Every structure is written in C-alpha cells, then in structure tokens.
Amino acid sequence: MAKLLNNGYVNLVESMGHDQAAIRNARRCWRSESKGEDADTKLIQHLLRAGHKTPFEAMVFTFDVKTPLFVARQWFRHRMGSYNEESLRYCVALKDYYIPEGLEGQALTLWKAHNDQAFAVYEQLVSQHGLQKEQARSVLPVGLYTKFYWTVNGSALMNFLALRLDSHAQQEIRCYAQAILDIVILQAPISFTAFKEVMAFADRS
Ligand SMILES: Cc1cc2nc3c(=O)[nH]c(=O)nc-3n(C[C@H](O)[C@H](O)[C@H](O)COP(=O)(O)OP(=O)(O)OC[C@H]3O[C@@H](n4cnc5c(N)ncnc54)[C@H](O)[C@@H]3O)c2cc1C
C-alpha cells in the first residue's frame, strides 16, 4: 500500500492480463504469438507510439483509493473506468480531512479549527436536530477523505496517467498517479516502462 498525503493511500486490490494479455491481443492482428521478450518489447513500443492502444484494454486493475473529495472529483472525470464509493447517505462521515504538507503556525490552526467546526456542526445536525446524513453532509469541507474502488483497463489507465502525471495536473492527484505508475510497472513492466519512455518523449513541461 502506498500512503499518500496526510491520510490517504492507494492500493492494488487485484489485476488480470498484464503484458502477456496485451501482447497476445496485439499479435492477433498479425496472426502470430509471443516472439520472446525483445520482439515483444519492440511490439509494445510500436503500439504506444502508433496509438494502437486497444490491446492494453486486455489488462485490468482494481485499486482501493482513499483521497480527499476534491481529488476524487477530478479523478471521476475519467469516465473510462468503474467506481464504487463510500456513500455519505448511508455512512456517517468520519472526522478525517486533508491537511497540506508544510502547513504550520496560524494557517494550520485556522485550517484545523474550520474543519473541526464543520464536523461539529455536522454531528450536531444529525444527532441533535434529526437531519438526514444525506443533507447534513453539505456542511462538510471538500478536503474530507473518501474511499472508492476503481477498476480500469490498461489503455484508460495510460490516459489517466498521461494527464495526471503531467506538470499541469494538481500536485495532490499527481502523487496518486505516480504511486499507481510505480505499482503497475511491477505488474506489467514491458508495457508501463515503454509507456514511461513514450511519455517522456511527449512531455509538455
Ligand atoms: C490539468 C487538467 C485540468 C482540467 N481542468 C478541467 C476544468 O477546469 N474543468 C473541467 O470540466 N474539466 C477539467 N479537466 C478534466 C478533463 O477535461 C477531462 O474530463 C479529464 O481529464 C478526463 O479525461 P478523458 O476524457 O480523456 O478521460 P476518460 O473520460 O477516461 O475518457 C478516455 C477517452 O475516451 C474517449 N471518450 C470518453 N468519453 C467520450 C465522449 N463523450 N465523447 C468522445 N470521446 C470520449 C476520449 O478519447 C477520452 O480521451 C481537467 C483535466 C486536467 C488533466
């Protein structure tokens, strides 16, 4: 499990397919099968440079993610994937919120006071005033941590990584993208090493 931010994480729950699935599917185009690591690596590099990405859909990953709501909101814009998130209609919100690294002094005191106050109001509204959780949650901050499962195929994951590793992406989501790349490179080393090389070539920064 990769621990991220002050209280988040990303963890690979399960996966299938990996390099061999992408190679198998791609080689169907040429009526062939795996030709050994060197030839397969060249094939993968060719697929990525040519944008022939459907073979990477044969590998699939499910991640367990804990991240602030504002990061999840950016994440969920990636439509090519499946999500199941903890519901604040059904579950009581936990006092667990994002604190940026390096925040100190008065700014930290103000940050904590505001978040603590929001949670205190939420708890009061639910327990003393009988508000439904689904309504009371609207007083909570967007730095509240949420948890979701994300199932994504290799091609959609590469799209996510290309966009969210980029220097234009917000740092808080970039660190998740980097942790995910570090995880999947161990699962499908040929594909994601080639992806890293192609990405470096296309870097806009
Ligand atoms: C740095 C950055 C800043 C951003 N800022 C904003 C912002 O200010 N406001 C905002 O609203 N969004 C913003 N976004 C979100 C962005 O517009 C995309 O929604 C998000 O990055 C998901 O990318 P995607 O559509 O490629 O991914 P996915 O939704 O996973 O789609 C993958 C691919 O499938 C195809 N696809 C999916 N759905 C369709 C469709 N309906 N029609 C055609 N092709 C489709 C496309 O080829 C797409 O690239 C930002 C993203 C980044 C990285």
The ligand as an SDF file (V2000), in Angstrom:
LIG
                    3D

 53 58  0  0  0  0  0  0  0  0999 V2000
   -4.8040   19.5340  -15.8640 C   0  0  0  0  0  0  0  0  0  0  0  0
   -6.2730   19.3180  -16.0730 C   0  0  0  0  0  0  0  0  0  0  0  0
   -7.1650   20.3440  -15.8790 C   0  0  0  0  0  0  0  0  0  0  0  0
   -8.5420   20.1440  -16.0640 C   0  0  0  0  0  0  0  0  0  0  0  0
   -9.4020   21.1700  -15.8430 N   0  0  0  0  0  0  0  0  0  0  0  0
  -10.7310   20.9920  -16.0130 C   0  0  0  0  0  0  0  0  0  0  0  0
  -11.6590   22.0400  -15.7760 C   0  0  0  0  0  0  0  0  0  0  0  0
  -11.2920   23.1520  -15.4050 O   0  0  0  0  0  0  0  0  0  0  0  0
  -12.9770   21.8140  -15.9440 N   0  0  0  0  0  0  0  0  0  0  0  0
  -13.4520   20.5980  -16.3740 C   0  0  0  0  0  0  0  0  0  0  0  0
  -14.6600   20.4440  -16.5460 O   0  0  0  0  0  0  0  0  0  0  0  0
  -12.5920   19.5700  -16.5840 N   0  0  0  0  0  0  0  0  0  0  0  0
  -11.2520   19.7200  -16.4190 C   0  0  0  0  0  0  0  0  0  0  0  0
  -10.3980   18.6780  -16.6150 N   0  0  0  0  0  0  0  0  0  0  0  0
  -10.9590   17.3460  -16.9270 C   0  0  0  0  0  0  0  0  0  0  0  0
  -10.7400   16.9550  -18.4070 C   0  0  0  0  0  0  0  0  0  0  0  0
  -11.4800   17.8190  -19.2660 O   0  0  0  0  0  0  0  0  0  0  0  0
  -11.1920   15.5140  -18.6470 C   0  0  0  0  0  0  0  0  0  0  0  0
  -12.5670   15.3950  -18.3440 O   0  0  0  0  0  0  0  0  0  0  0  0
  -10.4620   14.5070  -17.7760 C   0  0  0  0  0  0  0  0  0  0  0  0
   -9.0660   14.7630  -17.8070 O   0  0  0  0  0  0  0  0  0  0  0  0
  -10.7370   13.0860  -18.2620 C   0  0  0  0  0  0  0  0  0  0  0  0
  -10.0430   12.8870  -19.4680 O   0  0  0  0  0  0  0  0  0  0  0  0
  -10.6320   11.9600  -20.6140 P   0  0  0  0  0  0  0  0  0  0  0  0
  -11.9370   12.4520  -21.1230 O   0  0  0  0  0  0  0  0  0  0  0  0
   -9.5280   11.7890  -21.6400 O   0  0  0  0  0  0  0  0  0  0  0  0
  -10.7870   10.5500  -19.8290 O   0  0  0  0  0  0  0  0  0  0  0  0
  -11.9600    9.4700  -19.9200 P   0  0  0  0  0  0  0  0  0  0  0  0
  -13.2540   10.0740  -19.5560 O   0  0  0  0  0  0  0  0  0  0  0  0
  -11.4960    8.2940  -19.1160 O   0  0  0  0  0  0  0  0  0  0  0  0
  -12.0450    9.1040  -21.4290 O   0  0  0  0  0  0  0  0  0  0  0  0
  -10.9820    8.3820  -22.0540 C   0  0  0  0  0  0  0  0  0  0  0  0
  -11.0850    8.6370  -23.5540 C   0  0  0  0  0  0  0  0  0  0  0  0
  -12.3240    8.0910  -24.0460 O   0  0  0  0  0  0  0  0  0  0  0  0
  -12.8520    8.9460  -25.0440 C   0  0  0  0  0  0  0  0  0  0  0  0
  -14.1550    9.4630  -24.6090 N   0  0  0  0  0  0  0  0  0  0  0  0
  -14.7140    9.3060  -23.3840 C   0  0  0  0  0  0  0  0  0  0  0  0
  -15.9260    9.8690  -23.3550 N   0  0  0  0  0  0  0  0  0  0  0  0
  -16.1210   10.4220  -24.5750 C   0  0  0  0  0  0  0  0  0  0  0  0
  -17.1820   11.1660  -25.1790 C   0  0  0  0  0  0  0  0  0  0  0  0
  -18.2760   11.5030  -24.5180 N   0  0  0  0  0  0  0  0  0  0  0  0
  -17.0330   11.5520  -26.4400 N   0  0  0  0  0  0  0  0  0  0  0  0
  -15.9290   11.2540  -27.1510 C   0  0  0  0  0  0  0  0  0  0  0  0
  -14.8840   10.5540  -26.6540 N   0  0  0  0  0  0  0  0  0  0  0  0
  -14.9870   10.1330  -25.3840 C   0  0  0  0  0  0  0  0  0  0  0  0
  -11.8420   10.0690  -25.2560 C   0  0  0  0  0  0  0  0  0  0  0  0
  -10.9560    9.6930  -26.2770 O   0  0  0  0  0  0  0  0  0  0  0  0
  -11.1140   10.1190  -23.9410 C   0  0  0  0  0  0  0  0  0  0  0  0
   -9.8080   10.6620  -24.0170 O   0  0  0  0  0  0  0  0  0  0  0  0
   -9.0230   18.8660  -16.4430 C   0  0  0  0  0  0  0  0  0  0  0  0
   -8.1060   17.8330  -16.6410 C   0  0  0  0  0  0  0  0  0  0  0  0
   -6.7510   18.0290  -16.4480 C   0  0  0  0  0  0  0  0  0  0  0  0
   -5.8090   16.8690  -16.6350 C   0  0  0  0  0  0  0  0  0  0  0  0
  1  2  1  0
  2  3  1  0
  2 52  2  0
  3  4  2  0
  4  5  1  0
  4 50  1  0
  5  6  2  0
  6  7  1  0
  6 13  1  0
  7  8  2  0
  7  9  1  0
  9 10  1  0
 10 11  2  0
 10 12  1  0
 12 13  2  0
 13 14  1  0
 14 15  1  0
 14 50  1  0
 15 16  1  0
 16 17  1  0
 16 18  1  0
 18 19  1  0
 18 20  1  0
 20 21  1  0
 20 22  1  0
 22 23  1  0
 23 24  1  0
 24 25  2  0
 24 26  1  0
 24 27  1  0
 27 28  1  0
 28 29  2  0
 28 30  1  0
 28 31  1  0
 31 32  1  0
 32 33  1  0
 33 34  1  0
 33 48  1  0
 34 35  1  0
 35 36  1  0
 35 46  1  0
 36 37  1  0
 36 45  1  0
 37 38  2  0
 38 39  1  0
 39 40  1  0
 39 45  2  0
 40 41  1  0
 40 42  2  0
 42 43  1  0
 43 44  2  0
 44 45  1  0
 46 47  1  0
 46 48  1  0
 48 49  1  0
 50 51  2  0
 51 52  1  0
 52 53  1  0
M  END
$$$$
